[in-house]
Amino acid sequence: MPQKIEQLVEEIVRTRLQDAQLDECDLTLEELRQIRESFAKTLTSMMHNRIAYPKGESAPETSSDGTVRVKRKQKTQRLKEEKEAPPTQPAAPKAGREAANVR
């Protein structure tokens, strides 16, 4: 896949050079090479294989634009339960000798 992307970027730049679309720009051939490499690297990183997540409640979803979204159902449910839970009881006062030393 990376080679195909590099070839495509190379072809696009070569076509632009042959069509004289870059005749009036101040870029050197070395700078064009660096730009080609940068485009190829960026496009390659965008097209890498995604990690296969297990199916289930916490598996991420990929939207139509390729953005990965994590389902938050479990976290939301846990937070809701914590919010609705009765407040915890304060610790019982110490008895005996320890209580006598407290002032």
VOGU-3710 file (C-alpha; in Angstrom, 3 decimals, decimal comma):
1> mpqkieqlve> 0,000/0,000/0,000  2,739/2,562/0,830  4,351/1,997/-2,583  1,057/2,650/-4,372  0,600/5,894/-2,451  4,174/6,993/-3,229  3,637/6,207/-6,921  0,370/8,147/-6,980  1,936/11,223/-5,338  4,926/10,992/-7,695
11> eivrtrlqda> 2,598/10,804/-10,705  0,572/13,817/-9,569  3,684/15,961/-9,069  5,194/14,834/-12,384  1,942/15,652/-14,213  1,901/19,137/-12,689  5,520/19,694/-13,750  4,826/18,483/-17,299  1,742/20,712/-17,544  3,921/23,703/-16,552
21> qldecdltle> 1,719/24,343/-13,524  4,782/24,805/-11,322  6,838/26,967/-13,697  6,269/30,188/-11,788  6,696/28,856/-8,268  9,972/29,312/-6,411  10,256/25,678/-5,321  13,412/23,744/-6,133  13,316/20,126/-7,263  14,738/19,174/-3,847
31> elrqiresfa> 11,883/21,001/-2,113  9,369/19,252/-4,385  10,939/15,914/-3,429  10,534/16,754/0,277  6,919/17,769/-0,306  6,246/14,503/-2,181  7,740/12,494/0,684  5,703/14,410/3,240  2,457/13,844/1,326  3,234/10,147/0,890
41> ktltsmmhnr> 4,047/9,749/4,597  0,881/11,573/5,686  -1,381/9,658/3,327  0,202/6,337/4,295  -0,366/7,015/7,989  -3,990/7,925/7,286  -4,604/4,671/5,418  -3,111/2,220/7,937  -5,134/-0,776/9,098  -7,344/-0,192/12,102
51> iaypkgesap> -7,069/-2,285/15,245  -9,718/-5,000/15,411  -11,728/-4,433/18,589  -13,895/-7,133/20,139  -17,617/-6,819/19,598  -19,536/-5,693/22,667  -20,573/-2,769/24,807  -17,177/-1,046/24,978  -16,125/-1,535/21,353  -15,454/1,730/19,511
61> etssdgtvrv> -17,551/2,768/16,543  -16,235/4,289/13,333  -18,372/7,092/11,957  -18,847/7,785/8,266  -15,923/10,255/8,317  -13,568/7,625/9,767  -13,555/9,061/13,286  -13,431/6,437/16,016  -15,918/6,999/18,808  -15,937/4,964/22,002
71> krkqktqrlk> -19,285/3,905/23,381  -19,798/5,486/26,769  -22,840/3,496/27,851  -21,080/1,571/30,615  -19,336/4,632/32,042  -22,524/6,686/31,923  -24,459/3,900/33,672  -21,828/3,618/36,423  -21,822/7,391/37,017  -25,618/7,407/37,165
81> eekeapptqp> -25,628/4,608/39,733  -23,036/6,414/41,868  -25,098/9,605/41,752  -28,302/7,824/42,781  -26,674/5,733/45,532  -27,476/6,784/49,104  -24,694/8,682/50,853  -22,297/6,575/52,855  -22,578/6,566/56,637  -19,859/8,400/58,580
91> aapkagreaa> -17,506/6,226/60,589  -18,773/5,252/64,045  -17,106/7,086/66,957  -14,219/5,280/68,575  -15,055/3,572/71,815  -13,063/2,808/74,898  -9,578/4,040/75,613  -9,097/5,667/72,152  -12,222/7,819/72,688  -10,937/9,072/76,048
101> nvr> -7,697/10,368/74,465  -9,553/12,491/71,890  -10,046/16,154/72,917
//
